[in-house]
Amino acid sequence: MKILEITKLYSPWIGGVEKVVQDIAEGINGKNGLKIEVLCCQPKGRGESKKINGVTIHKSSSLGIVKSMPVSFSFFTQFKKLTKGFDTLAIHQPFPLADLAVFIFRPKKKIIVHYHFDVYKQKILGPFLKPFALYTLKKAQNIIVSNPNVIKNSPYLKKFKGKCVIIPFGVDAKNIQSSTDEKKVSELKKQYGNFVLFVGRLSYYKGIQYLIEAMKDISANLLIVGLGQEEKSLKTLTQELGIGKRVFFLDKQSNEDLGNYYKAASAFALPSIYKSEAFGIVLIESMACGTPLVTTEIGTGTSWVNKDGTTGFVVPPKDSLALSQALKKILENDNLRKDFSENCLKMTASVFTISKFKKEIVGAYTQD
């Protein structure tokens, strides 16, 4: 069976959806009789087709990214041409270009949708794009979601609950743990002391400003790992609050090095404020290293992954005081932190394994 994964962007572009698509493509290509290829867009520049880690990736040319979406006209040409040679189209929403292509060309193929999150910030284009997204969902045989909160809270999925299949994302915990270097972990603890960790793009929906404000009353450091448009304003905020010397901005790290940061951190915080944060793969990566979590209740998978009072704390969004209080409880209570850490490891091993994820994806793809 030949399956075409259709997604907005792909590696080396860094993002949660991109990581999931790469896990699927590289994880099941050539196994169980499945042949996987990927159709996506360039962030900017000429199109190309090449193999990445054994998977053929077709990247359509793009004029650049506007409102989080590649501007690509050649995507439609490639969609029409490529889809003829595949049995199944696995479309990763939200991706308006793919929805438009499905509507225009009406491919007579099996369609499976991976529904990652709702689009919330597109107030102008949103109403125009919604009918096309709904058309794709209507044509889909199955709709794969990462957690039950997405089904419960998405206005897009109300009519399609019967099609939804819950398949939680997974991580290779053994690989993450084996890649950590105890010497580097010790060096990080020595360099940064007791610290809270954030990993991710510095985007509007991440709510990082509230985490920075929470650090005013916490006697620990904050490490922010990642790049993005909010970097300048966040750095300015740390200076205004007088905590510039306790907040460290670091470039994105390799997967191997990230494990060291997770393990060295006393707590991991994901203070997202919008439902664009649908799951938070960084949460299960952190859990695989036994690091307690503090997340926000935004009606998505973040508060499903992080069990309040078991693997960490869940607090209201846009609430710096609540963030501060939750982090203090973890940082100041060794026994609590140890209990959370042990629960994180157990949850990762039982629920969020990459092998379980791949097995269930194969099952969904091959179901008649």
C-alpha positions as CSV (number, residue, x, y, z in Angstrom):
1,M,0.0,0.0,0.0
2,K,1.3,3.4,-1.0
3,I,0.6,6.3,1.4
4,L,1.2,10.0,0.8
5,E,1.6,12.1,3.9
6,I,0.5,15.6,3.1
7,T,1.6,18.3,5.5
8,K,2.6,21.9,5.6
9,L,6.3,21.7,6.2
10,Y,8.9,19.0,7.0
11,S,12.3,18.5,8.5
12,P,14.6,20.3,9.0
13,W,11.7,22.7,9.9
14,I,11.2,22.2,13.6
15,G,7.7,21.9,15.1
16,G,5.3,19.4,16.8
17,V,3.4,18.5,13.6
18,E,6.6,18.2,11.6
19,K,8.1,15.8,14.3
20,V,5.0,13.6,14.2
21,V,5.0,13.4,10.4
22,Q,8.7,12.5,10.4
23,D,8.1,9.8,13.1
24,I,5.3,8.3,11.0
25,A,7.2,8.5,7.7
26,E,10.5,7.1,9.0
27,G,9.0,4.8,11.5
28,I,6.6,2.8,9.2
29,N,8.1,3.2,5.7
30,G,8.9,-0.1,4.2
31,K,7.2,-2.1,7.0
32,N,4.0,-4.0,7.0
33,G,3.8,-3.6,3.2
34,L,3.6,0.2,3.5
35,K,5.4,2.6,1.2
36,I,5.4,6.2,2.6
37,E,6.3,9.4,0.8
38,V,5.6,13.0,1.9
39,L,4.2,16.0,0.1
40,C,4.8,19.4,1.7
41,C,6.1,22.9,1.0
42,Q,9.4,24.7,1.3
43,P,9.4,27.5,3.9
44,K,10.8,29.6,1.0
45,G,12.5,28.7,-2.3
46,R,12.5,26.3,-5.1
47,G,10.8,22.9,-4.9
48,E,12.7,19.7,-4.8
49,S,12.3,16.0,-4.3
50,K,14.9,14.1,-2.3
51,K,15.3,11.3,0.2
52,I,15.7,12.1,3.9
53,N,16.5,9.1,6.0
54,G,15.1,6.7,3.4
55,V,11.9,8.6,2.8
56,T,11.1,10.4,-0.5
57,I,10.1,14.0,0.4
58,H,8.4,16.2,-2.3
59,K,8.7,19.9,-1.4
60,S,6.8,22.4,-3.5
61,S,8.3,25.7,-4.2
62,S,7.2,28.6,-2.0
63,L,7.3,32.4,-2.0
64,G,7.6,32.4,1.8
65,I,5.4,32.0,4.8
66,V,2.5,34.4,5.5
67,K,0.2,34.0,8.5
68,S,1.9,30.7,9.3
69,M,1.1,29.3,5.8
70,P,3.5,28.8,2.9
71,V,2.5,30.7,-0.3
72,S,2.8,27.9,-2.9
73,F,1.1,27.6,-6.2
74,S,3.1,24.6,-7.4
75,F,1.7,22.6,-4.5
76,F,-1.6,22.2,-6.4
77,T,0.2,20.9,-9.5
78,Q,2.2,18.4,-7.4
79,F,-0.9,17.3,-5.5
80,K,-2.8,16.5,-8.7
81,K,0.2,14.7,-10.2
82,L,1.4,12.7,-7.1
83,T,-1.9,11.6,-5.7
84,K,-2.6,9.5,-8.7
85,G,0.1,7.1,-7.7
86,F,-1.0,6.5,-4.1
87,D,-3.7,4.4,-2.5
88,T,-4.2,6.5,0.6
89,L,-3.8,10.2,1.4
90,A,-2.9,11.0,5.0
91,I,-3.6,14.7,5.4
92,H,-2.3,16.6,8.4
93,Q,-4.7,19.4,9.4
94,P,-4.7,22.3,9.7
95,F,-3.3,22.8,6.2
96,P,-5.6,25.0,4.0
97,L,-3.7,24.3,0.8
98,A,-4.4,20.6,1.1
99,D,-8.0,21.2,1.9
100,L,-8.4,23.4,-1.2
101,A,-6.6,20.8,-3.3
102,V,-9.0,18.1,-2.1
103,F,-12.0,20.3,-2.9
104,I,-10.7,21.2,-6.3
105,F,-9.4,17.9,-7.6
106,R,-11.8,15.5,-5.6
107,P,-9.2,12.6,-5.5
108,K,-10.8,9.2,-5.6
109,K,-8.5,7.9,-2.9
110,K,-8.9,6.7,0.7
111,I,-8.4,9.8,2.9
112,I,-7.2,9.7,6.5
113,V,-7.0,13.0,8.4
114,H,-4.6,13.6,11.2
115,Y,-6.3,16.4,13.1
116,H,-3.7,18.2,15.2
117,F,-5.5,21.4,16.3
118,D,-8.0,24.1,15.4
119,V,-7.0,27.4,13.8
120,Y,-7.8,30.2,16.2
121,K,-5.9,33.3,15.1
122,Q,-7.0,33.5,11.5
123,K,-10.0,35.7,12.1
124,I,-10.2,37.0,8.6
125,L,-9.4,33.9,6.6
126,G,-10.8,31.4,9.1
127,P,-14.5,31.7,8.0
128,F,-13.4,31.3,4.4
129,L,-11.2,28.3,5.0
130,K,-13.5,26.4,7.4
131,P,-15.8,25.0,4.7
132,F,-12.9,23.4,2.9
133,A,-11.5,21.9,6.1
134,L,-14.9,20.5,6.8
135,Y,-15.1,19.0,3.3
136,T,-11.9,17.2,3.9
137,L,-13.1,15.9,7.2
138,K,-16.4,14.7,5.6
139,K,-14.4,12.8,3.0
140,A,-12.1,11.2,5.5
141,Q,-12.5,7.5,6.4
142,N,-10.8,8.0,9.8
143,I,-9.8,11.1,11.7
144,I,-6.8,10.5,14.0
145,V,-6.4,12.7,17.0
146,S,-3.8,12.6,19.8
147,N,-6.1,12.9,22.8
148,P,-9.8,13.0,23.8
149,N,-9.8,16.7,24.6
150,V,-9.4,17.6,21.0
151,I,-12.6,15.7,20.1
152,K,-14.4,17.2,23.1
153,N,-13.5,20.8,22.5
154,S,-13.1,21.2,18.7
155,P,-16.0,22.9,16.9
156,Y,-14.7,21.3,13.7
157,L,-15.0,17.8,15.0
158,K,-18.6,18.0,16.4
159,K,-20.2,16.3,13.4
160,F,-17.4,13.7,13.0
161,K,-16.9,12.2,16.4
162,G,-17.9,8.8,15.1
163,K,-14.9,8.8,12.8
164,C,-12.3,9.9,15.4
165,V,-9.6,7.5,16.5
166,I,-7.4,8.4,19.5
167,I,-3.8,7.6,19.0
168,P,-1.5,9.4,21.5
169,F,1.9,10.5,20.3
170,G,5.0,8.6,21.5
171,V,8.6,9.0,22.2
172,D,11.5,6.6,22.3
173,A,12.2,7.0,26.0
174,K,15.1,4.5,26.0
175,N,16.8,6.5,23.2
176,I,16.3,9.8,25.1
177,Q,17.6,8.4,28.3
178,S,20.6,6.6,26.7
179,S,21.6,9.7,24.9
180,T,21.9,11.7,28.1
181,D,25.4,12.2,29.4
182,E,25.6,12.4,33.2
183,K,28.7,14.6,33.0
184,K,26.9,17.1,30.8
185,V,23.9,17.0,33.1
186,S,26.1,17.8,36.1
187,E,27.8,20.6,34.1
188,L,24.4,22.1,33.3
189,K,23.3,22.0,36.9
190,K,26.6,23.6,38.0
191,Q,26.3,26.3,35.3
192,Y,22.6,27.2,35.8
193,G,21.9,25.9,39.3
194,N,18.3,25.1,40.2
195,F,16.3,25.9,37.0
196,V,13.0,25.7,35.3
197,L,13.0,24.7,31.6
198,F,11.0,25.8,28.6
199,V,11.6,24.3,25.1
200,G,9.7,25.4,22.0
201,R,9.2,28.1,19.4
202,L,9.0,31.6,20.8
203,S,5.5,32.1,19.5
204,Y,2.5,34.1,20.6
205,Y,0.4,31.1,21.7
206,K,3.1,29.7,24.0
207,G,2.4,32.3,26.8
208,I,6.1,32.6,27.7
209,Q,5.6,36.1,29.0
210,Y,3.5,34.7,31.9
211,L,6.2,32.2,32.8
212,I,8.8,35.0,32.8
213,E,6.5,37.1,35.1
214,A,6.1,34.1,37.4
215,M,9.9,33.9,37.8
216,K,9.9,37.2,39.6
217,D,9.0,35.5,42.9
218,I,10.9,32.2,42.4
219,S,14.5,31.8,43.6
220,A,15.6,29.8,40.6
221,N,16.7,30.4,37.0
222,L,14.8,30.0,33.8
223,L,16.2,28.4,30.6
224,I,14.3,29.2,27.4
225,V,15.4,26.9,24.6
226,G,14.2,27.9,21.1
227,L,13.9,30.6,18.6
228,G,11.0,32.7,17.3
229,Q,9.4,36.1,16.6
230,E,8.8,36.8,20.3
231,E,12.4,36.6,21.3
232,K,13.1,40.4,21.4
233,S,10.0,41.3,23.3
234,L,10.6,38.5,25.8
235,K,14.2,39.6,26.4
236,T,13.0,43.2,26.9
237,L,10.5,41.9,29.5
238,T,13.2,40.2,31.5
239,Q,15.1,43.4,31.8
240,E,12.0,45.4,32.7
241,L,11.3,42.9,35.5
242,G,14.9,43.0,36.7
243,I,15.5,39.3,36.2
244,G,17.6,39.4,33.1
245,K,20.5,37.7,34.9
246,R,18.3,34.7,35.9
247,V,16.6,34.1,32.5
248,F,18.8,32.5,29.8
249,F,17.8,32.3,26.1
250,L,19.4,29.5,24.3
251,D,19.3,28.5,20.6
252,K,17.5,25.3,19.6
253,Q,19.4,22.2,20.7
254,S,20.0,18.8,19.0
255,N,17.8,16.0,20.1
256,E,20.7,14.4,21.9
257,D,21.5,17.5,23.9
258,L,17.9,18.2,24.8
259,G,17.8,15.1,26.9
260,N,20.6,16.6,29.1
261,Y,18.6,19.8,29.6
262,Y,15.4,17.9,30.5
263,K,17.2,15.7,33.0
264,A,19.1,18.7,34.6
265,A,15.9,20.8,35.0
266,S,14.0,20.8,38.3
267,A,10.7,21.4,36.5
268,F,9.5,21.8,32.9
269,A,6.9,24.5,32.1
270,L,4.6,24.9,29.1
271,P,2.5,28.0,29.8
272,S,0.5,28.0,26.5
273,I,-2.5,30.3,26.2
274,Y,-4.2,29.1,23.0
275,K,-5.5,25.8,21.6
276,S,-2.8,25.9,18.9
277,E,-0.9,24.0,21.6
278,A,-2.8,20.8,21.0
279,F,-0.6,18.2,22.8
280,G,3.0,19.3,23.5
281,I,5.4,16.6,22.4
282,V,8.0,18.4,24.6
283,L,5.9,17.3,27.6
284,I,6.4,13.6,26.9
285,E,10.1,14.1,26.1
286,S,10.5,15.8,29.5
287,M,8.5,13.1,31.2
288,A,10.8,10.5,29.6
289,C,13.6,12.1,31.6
290,G,11.5,12.1,34.8
291,T,11.1,15.9,34.9
292,P,7.9,17.2,36.6
293,L,5.5,19.4,34.6
294,V,3.6,22.6,35.0
295,T,1.0,23.2,32.2
296,T,-2.1,25.3,31.6
297,E,-5.7,24.2,31.2
298,I,-6.6,25.3,27.6
299,G,-8.9,22.4,26.8
300,T,-6.3,20.4,24.8
301,G,-4.0,17.5,25.3
302,T,-1.6,19.4,27.5
303,S,-3.8,18.8,30.5
304,W,-4.5,15.2,29.4
305,V,-0.8,14.4,29.1
306,N,0.1,16.1,32.4
307,K,-2.1,14.6,35.1
308,D,-2.7,17.3,37.7
309,G,-1.3,16.2,41.0
310,T,0.3,13.1,39.5
311,T,2.9,14.1,37.0
312,G,2.9,17.8,37.9
313,F,0.4,20.7,38.1
314,V,-2.2,22.2,35.7
315,V,-3.0,25.9,36.2
316,P,-5.2,28.4,34.5
317,P,-3.7,30.1,31.4
318,K,-2.5,33.7,31.5
319,D,-2.0,33.4,35.3
320,S,1.5,34.2,36.4
321,L,0.7,33.9,40.1
322,A,-0.7,30.4,39.6
323,L,2.3,29.4,37.6
324,S,4.6,30.8,40.3
325,Q,2.8,28.9,43.1
326,A,2.9,25.6,41.2
327,L,6.5,25.9,40.3
328,K,7.4,26.8,43.9
329,K,5.7,23.7,45.2
330,I,7.8,21.5,43.0
331,L,11.0,23.3,43.5
332,E,10.7,23.5,47.3
333,N,9.5,20.0,48.0
334,D,12.0,17.2,47.3
335,N,9.5,14.4,48.1
336,L,6.8,15.8,45.8
337,R,9.3,16.3,43.0
338,K,10.5,12.7,43.4
339,D,6.9,11.4,43.3
340,F,6.1,13.4,40.2
341,S,9.3,12.3,38.6
342,E,8.6,8.6,39.1
343,N,5.0,9.0,37.8
344,C,6.3,10.7,34.7
345,L,8.6,7.8,33.9
346,K,5.7,5.3,34.5
347,M,3.3,7.3,32.3
348,T,5.8,7.5,29.5
349,A,6.6,3.8,29.6
350,S,2.9,2.7,29.6
351,V,1.1,5.3,27.4
352,F,3.5,7.4,25.3
353,T,5.8,4.9,23.6
354,I,6.9,5.4,20.0
355,S,6.4,1.6,19.3
356,K,2.8,1.8,20.5
357,F,2.2,4.9,18.4
358,K,3.6,3.4,15.2
359,K,1.7,0.1,15.7
360,E,-1.7,2.0,16.1
361,I,-0.9,4.2,13.1
362,V,-0.3,1.1,10.9
363,G,-3.6,-0.3,12.2
364,A,-5.5,2.9,11.3
365,Y,-3.9,3.0,7.8
366,T,-4.6,-0.6,6.9
367,Q,-8.1,-0.7,8.2
368,D,-10.7,-1.4,5.5
